[in-house]
């Protein structure tokens, strides 16, 4: 399983993103143009940074409003593409993502778009580059992966393929069986994102509320089952537009992201064990029997007040830790722990949040295996 993530998914400058993504164990990284433009360095610098961190640049994106244009906009679009190709060759990546046009002057038409992509494929082939076409859910004429695939099919060029994005397909509730008939070698990359089910404008929903596979309400597993059935074995890349993610810890979000891909593909393998996929082996889930205790962080003064409140509620002091400032209160099978240590995570939590329930213990079948 080859994993990738778009730079737009996490916080920080480009150097910080590379470091966090590499440390999390990803194989590749998508360069989102805005991140590149904000970087104080050349494309070659970015390419060297990728090599230094052990990452493959899986694609450069996005290239907008390309297909179906009248003249003179059509010639200008090809000029723009050539400049993108220049940048790609310096970056050291061979794949450019072309998203379906939203231009008001775009004329539409499957055959017209196929002609445009065939010429683009010819130009890309001269530089040993490839282009992948993605159907945006809000595209002017193409907003369905089935139409995007038909354009790629009619283009009939080895350097032109399809980009499948789970959000764009699932947001429009497009029938997933249609993916299974797409030849694996024509799927150039698969982008993954989940999202909560919210009734709102598709563009706004996409730009602010995506999250990791398994954290939302979209049937991302079923989407990946359909992709896996094609025999696709290329990169699985996270493309997450989320305001909170971009304001959080790049390291934590990156680790969370790769974990979500491993979890997702484990679910796919369990549903379809006959599929031939290289997926890290995962054990069965460990059974959780319930919450064993809730732990509060406090200082000594607040701990005294909290202890008095618990005694009023029927709790009794059941024990003290032999070496730490930790007290256990119990009522029946309910365990409350109050931690007044002056160092460690509990103290850090108290400094930031004040007296609060900062941790819980789960009762599991096998703690070591968990």
C-alpha positions as CSV (number, residue, x, y, z in Angstrom):
1,X,0.0,0.0,0.0
2,X,1.5,3.3,-1.1
3,X,0.3,6.3,0.8
4,X,0.3,10.0,0.1
5,X,-1.2,13.3,1.4
6,X,-1.8,16.7,-0.1
7,X,0.1,19.6,1.5
8,X,-3.2,21.5,1.8
9,X,-4.3,18.9,4.4
10,X,-2.0,20.1,7.3
11,X,-0.7,23.3,8.9
12,X,2.8,24.9,8.6
13,X,5.1,26.1,5.9
14,X,6.2,23.7,3.2
15,X,9.3,22.5,5.1
16,X,7.3,21.8,8.2
17,X,4.7,19.9,6.2
18,X,7.4,17.7,4.5
19,X,9.0,16.9,7.9
20,X,5.6,16.0,9.5
21,X,4.4,13.9,6.6
22,X,7.7,12.0,6.3
23,X,7.8,11.3,10.1
24,X,4.3,9.9,9.9
25,X,5.4,7.3,7.5
26,X,3.8,8.5,4.2
27,X,5.5,7.5,0.9
28,X,4.4,10.5,-1.1
29,X,3.2,14.1,-1.0
30,X,0.9,16.1,-3.3
31,X,2.1,19.6,-3.9
32,X,-0.8,22.0,-3.8
33,X,0.1,25.1,-5.8
34,X,-0.7,27.7,-3.1
35,X,1.7,26.0,-0.7
36,X,4.4,26.1,-3.3
37,X,3.8,29.8,-4.2
38,X,4.1,30.7,-0.5
39,X,7.4,28.9,-0.2
40,X,10.6,31.0,-0.4
41,X,12.4,28.8,-2.7
42,X,12.6,27.4,-6.3
43,X,10.9,24.2,-7.6
44,X,14.3,22.5,-7.5
45,X,14.5,23.4,-3.8
46,X,11.2,21.7,-3.2
47,X,12.3,18.6,-5.2
48,X,15.5,18.4,-3.1
49,X,13.5,18.7,0.1
50,X,11.3,15.8,-1.0
51,X,14.4,13.7,-1.7
52,X,15.9,14.6,1.7
53,X,12.8,13.6,3.5
54,X,12.4,10.4,1.5
55,X,9.1,11.4,-0.1
56,X,8.0,11.0,-3.7
57,X,6.1,14.0,-5.1
58,X,3.0,12.2,-6.4
59,X,1.5,15.1,-8.3
60,X,1.3,18.8,-8.7
61,X,-2.1,20.4,-8.5
62,X,-4.5,21.9,-9.5
63,X,-4.7,22.9,-13.2
64,X,-8.0,24.6,-13.6
65,X,-10.4,25.6,-16.4
66,X,-8.7,23.7,-19.2
67,X,-11.1,21.7,-21.4
68,X,-13.8,22.9,-23.8
69,X,-12.7,26.5,-24.2
70,X,-13.2,28.6,-27.3
71,X,-10.4,30.6,-28.8
72,X,-8.4,32.6,-27.7
73,X,-8.9,31.0,-24.3
74,X,-8.0,27.6,-25.6
75,X,-4.5,28.5,-26.8
76,X,-3.9,30.4,-23.5
77,X,-4.8,27.2,-21.6
78,X,-2.2,25.2,-23.4
79,X,0.3,28.0,-22.8
80,X,-0.5,27.7,-19.1
81,X,-0.1,24.0,-19.2
82,X,3.3,24.3,-20.7
83,X,4.4,26.5,-17.8
84,X,3.0,24.0,-15.4
85,X,5.0,21.3,-17.1
86,X,8.2,23.4,-16.7
87,X,7.6,23.6,-12.9
88,X,6.8,19.9,-12.7
89,X,10.0,18.9,-14.3
90,X,12.0,21.0,-11.9
91,X,9.9,19.6,-9.0
92,X,10.7,16.1,-10.1
93,X,7.1,14.9,-10.5
94,X,5.4,13.4,-13.6
95,X,1.7,13.8,-12.8
96,X,-0.5,17.0,-13.0
97,X,-4.1,17.0,-11.8
98,X,-6.5,18.7,-14.1
99,X,-9.9,19.4,-12.5
100,X,-13.0,19.8,-14.5
101,X,-13.7,23.3,-15.7
102,X,-16.0,25.7,-13.9
103,X,-15.3,28.5,-16.5
104,X,-18.4,30.3,-17.7
105,X,-17.0,30.4,-21.2
106,X,-16.4,26.6,-21.3
107,X,-18.5,25.0,-24.1
108,X,-18.8,21.5,-22.8
109,X,-19.1,18.4,-24.9
110,X,-17.4,15.0,-24.4
111,X,-15.7,14.8,-27.8
112,X,-14.5,18.4,-27.6
113,X,-12.9,17.7,-24.2
114,X,-11.4,14.5,-25.5
115,X,-9.7,16.4,-28.3
116,X,-8.3,18.9,-25.9
117,X,-6.9,16.2,-23.6
118,X,-5.5,14.2,-26.6
119,X,-3.4,17.3,-27.5
120,X,-2.5,17.9,-23.9
121,X,-1.4,14.2,-23.7
122,X,0.8,14.6,-26.7
123,X,2.5,17.7,-25.2
124,X,2.9,15.8,-21.9
125,X,4.4,12.8,-23.6
126,X,7.1,14.8,-25.2
127,X,8.3,15.6,-21.6
128,X,7.6,12.2,-20.2
129,X,4.8,13.6,-18.1
130,X,1.2,12.5,-17.4
131,X,-2.1,14.3,-16.8
132,X,-4.9,13.1,-14.6
133,X,-8.5,14.3,-15.0
134,X,-10.8,14.8,-12.0
135,X,-14.5,15.5,-12.0
136,X,-15.2,18.3,-9.5
137,X,-18.6,17.8,-7.9
138,X,-19.4,21.4,-8.9
139,X,-17.9,21.3,-12.4
140,X,-19.8,23.3,-15.0
141,X,-20.2,20.4,-17.5
142,X,-18.4,17.5,-15.9
143,X,-19.3,16.8,-12.3
144,X,-19.5,12.9,-12.4
145,X,-16.5,10.5,-12.6
146,X,-18.4,8.5,-15.2
147,X,-18.3,11.5,-17.6
148,X,-14.7,12.1,-16.7
149,X,-13.9,8.5,-17.5
150,X,-15.7,8.7,-20.8
151,X,-13.6,11.7,-21.8
152,X,-10.4,9.8,-20.8
153,X,-11.6,6.7,-22.7
154,X,-12.2,8.7,-25.8
155,X,-9.0,10.6,-25.4
156,X,-7.3,7.2,-25.8
157,X,-3.8,8.4,-24.9
158,X,-1.4,6.6,-22.6
159,X,-0.4,9.8,-20.9
160,X,-3.9,10.8,-19.9
161,X,-5.8,9.1,-17.1
162,X,-8.4,9.5,-14.4
163,X,-8.1,10.9,-10.9
164,X,-10.8,9.4,-8.6
165,X,-11.7,11.5,-5.5
166,X,-14.0,9.9,-3.0
167,X,-15.5,13.2,-1.9
168,X,-16.6,14.3,-5.4
169,X,-18.2,10.9,-6.1
170,X,-19.8,10.4,-2.7
171,X,-21.0,13.9,-2.2
172,X,-23.2,13.5,-5.4
173,X,-24.2,9.9,-4.3
174,X,-23.0,8.5,-7.6
175,X,-23.4,4.8,-8.1
176,X,-20.2,3.1,-7.1
177,X,-20.4,0.0,-9.3
178,X,-19.4,2.1,-12.3
179,X,-15.9,2.4,-10.9
180,X,-15.3,-1.4,-11.0
181,X,-15.3,-1.4,-14.8
182,X,-12.5,1.2,-15.2
183,X,-9.2,-0.3,-16.2
184,X,-6.7,-0.1,-13.3
185,X,-4.0,1.4,-15.5
186,X,-6.2,4.3,-16.4
187,X,-6.6,5.3,-12.8
188,X,-3.5,7.5,-12.2
189,X,-4.2,8.3,-8.5
190,X,-6.9,7.9,-5.9
191,X,-7.7,10.8,-3.5
192,X,-9.6,10.1,-0.3
193,X,-11.6,12.2,2.2
194,X,-14.6,11.7,4.4
195,X,-17.1,14.3,5.6
196,X,-20.1,14.7,7.9
197,X,-23.4,14.7,6.1
198,X,-24.4,18.4,5.9
199,X,-26.9,19.9,3.5
200,X,-25.0,22.9,2.1
201,X,-23.3,24.2,-1.1
202,X,-21.0,21.5,-2.4
203,X,-18.0,23.8,-2.9
204,X,-18.3,25.2,0.7
205,X,-18.8,21.7,2.1
206,X,-15.7,20.4,0.3
207,X,-13.5,23.4,1.2
208,X,-14.2,23.4,5.0
209,X,-15.6,20.2,6.3
210,X,-13.6,17.2,4.9
211,X,-12.0,14.9,7.4
212,X,-10.1,11.6,7.5
213,X,-11.6,8.3,6.3
214,X,-13.7,6.9,9.1
215,X,-14.3,10.2,10.8
216,X,-17.3,11.2,8.7
217,X,-20.6,9.8,7.3
218,X,-19.7,9.1,3.7
219,X,-19.3,5.4,2.5
220,X,-15.6,5.7,1.9
221,X,-15.1,2.0,2.5
222,X,-17.5,1.0,-0.2
223,X,-15.8,3.5,-2.5
224,X,-12.5,1.9,-1.9
225,X,-13.9,-1.6,-2.3
226,X,-15.0,-0.5,-5.8
227,X,-11.5,0.9,-6.6
228,X,-9.8,-2.2,-5.2
229,X,-11.9,-4.4,-7.4
230,X,-10.2,-2.8,-10.5
231,X,-6.8,-4.1,-9.4
232,X,-5.6,-0.6,-8.7
233,X,-2.3,-0.6,-6.7
234,X,-1.1,3.0,-7.0
235,X,-1.0,5.8,-4.4
236,X,-3.9,6.3,-1.9
237,X,-3.7,10.1,-1.2
238,X,-5.5,12.1,1.4
239,X,-6.8,15.5,0.2
240,X,-8.4,17.1,3.3
241,X,-9.7,20.6,3.3
242,X,-10.5,21.4,6.9
243,X,-10.1,24.6,8.8
244,X,-9.3,22.9,12.1
245,X,-6.7,20.6,10.6
246,X,-4.9,23.5,9.0
247,X,-4.9,25.2,12.4
248,X,-3.7,22.2,14.4
249,X,-0.6,20.2,14.8
250,X,1.0,19.1,11.5
251,X,2.6,16.1,13.2
252,X,-0.6,14.9,14.9
253,X,-2.8,15.3,11.8
254,X,-0.2,13.6,9.7
255,X,0.0,10.6,12.0
256,X,-3.8,10.5,12.2
257,X,-4.0,10.6,8.4
258,X,-1.8,7.7,7.8
259,X,-3.5,5.7,10.5
260,X,-6.9,6.4,8.8
261,X,-5.6,4.9,5.5
262,X,-4.3,1.7,7.2
263,X,-7.6,1.4,9.0
264,X,-9.6,2.0,5.8
265,X,-7.8,-0.6,3.8
266,X,-8.0,-3.1,6.6
267,X,-11.7,-2.7,6.5
268,X,-11.7,-3.2,2.7
269,X,-9.6,-6.4,3.0
270,X,-12.0,-7.8,5.7
271,X,-15.0,-7.1,3.5
272,X,-13.4,-8.6,0.4
273,X,-10.6,-11.0,1.5
274,X,-10.1,-12.3,-2.1
275,X,-8.7,-8.9,-3.3
276,X,-5.0,-9.0,-3.9
277,X,-3.8,-5.9,-2.0
278,X,-0.5,-5.2,-0.2
279,X,-1.9,-3.9,3.1
280,X,-0.1,-3.9,6.5
281,X,-1.4,-6.8,8.6
282,X,-3.7,-5.6,11.3
283,X,-5.0,-7.7,14.3
284,X,-8.7,-8.0,15.1
285,X,-10.1,-5.3,17.2
286,X,-9.9,-5.8,21.0
287,X,-13.2,-5.9,22.8
288,X,-13.9,-2.9,25.1
289,X,-16.0,-3.7,28.2
290,X,-16.6,-0.2,29.4
291,X,-15.1,2.8,31.2
292,X,-13.0,1.7,34.2
293,X,-12.2,5.2,35.6
294,X,-12.4,8.9,34.9
295,X,-9.3,10.9,35.9
296,X,-9.4,14.6,36.9
297,X,-6.4,17.0,36.9
298,X,-6.5,19.6,39.7
299,X,-4.4,21.5,42.2
300,X,-4.6,20.8,45.9
301,X,-7.2,23.4,46.7
302,X,-9.6,22.3,43.9
303,X,-8.9,18.6,44.7
304,X,-10.2,19.2,48.2
305,X,-13.4,20.8,46.9
306,X,-13.9,18.1,44.3
307,X,-13.3,15.4,47.0
308,X,-16.0,17.0,49.2
309,X,-18.4,17.1,46.3
310,X,-17.8,13.4,45.5
311,X,-18.4,12.4,49.2
312,X,-21.7,14.3,49.1
313,X,-22.6,12.3,46.1
314,X,-21.9,9.0,47.9
315,X,-18.3,8.3,46.9
316,X,-15.8,7.1,49.4
317,X,-12.0,7.6,49.4
318,X,-10.8,4.1,48.3
319,X,-7.1,4.6,48.1
320,X,-4.0,6.7,47.4
321,X,-1.2,6.0,45.1
322,X,1.9,4.8,46.9
323,X,4.3,7.3,45.3
324,X,2.2,9.9,43.4
325,X,-0.4,12.6,44.5
326,X,-3.3,10.6,43.1
327,X,-6.4,9.7,45.0
328,X,-9.1,7.2,44.1
329,X,-12.8,7.7,45.0
330,X,-15.3,4.9,44.4
331,X,-19.1,4.4,44.5
332,X,-20.1,0.9,43.5
333,X,-18.3,0.2,40.2
334,X,-17.7,3.9,39.5
335,X,-14.1,5.0,39.9
336,X,-13.1,8.7,40.0
337,X,-9.3,9.5,40.2
338,X,-8.0,13.0,41.2
339,X,-4.5,13.7,40.1
340,X,-2.6,16.7,41.7
341,X,0.9,15.9,40.5
342,X,3.0,18.9,39.8
343,X,4.6,17.5,36.6
344,X,3.6,15.3,33.8
345,X,0.6,15.4,31.4
346,X,-2.0,15.8,34.2
347,X,-0.3,19.0,35.4
348,X,0.1,20.3,31.9
349,X,-3.6,19.7,31.3
350,X,-4.4,21.6,34.6
351,X,-2.3,24.5,33.6
352,X,-4.1,24.9,30.3
353,X,-7.6,23.9,31.2
354,X,-7.9,24.2,35.0
355,X,-9.6,21.5,37.0
356,X,-11.0,19.1,34.4
357,X,-11.6,15.5,33.4
358,X,-8.5,15.0,31.3
359,X,-8.3,11.2,30.9
360,X,-10.2,8.0,31.1
361,X,-9.3,4.3,31.4
362,X,-11.0,1.7,29.3
363,X,-11.7,-1.9,30.4
364,X,-10.4,-4.2,27.6
365,X,-10.0,-7.9,27.0
366,X,-6.2,-7.7,26.6
367,X,-4.3,-4.5,27.5
368,X,-1.0,-5.5,25.9
369,X,-2.7,-6.5,22.7
370,X,-4.7,-3.3,22.6
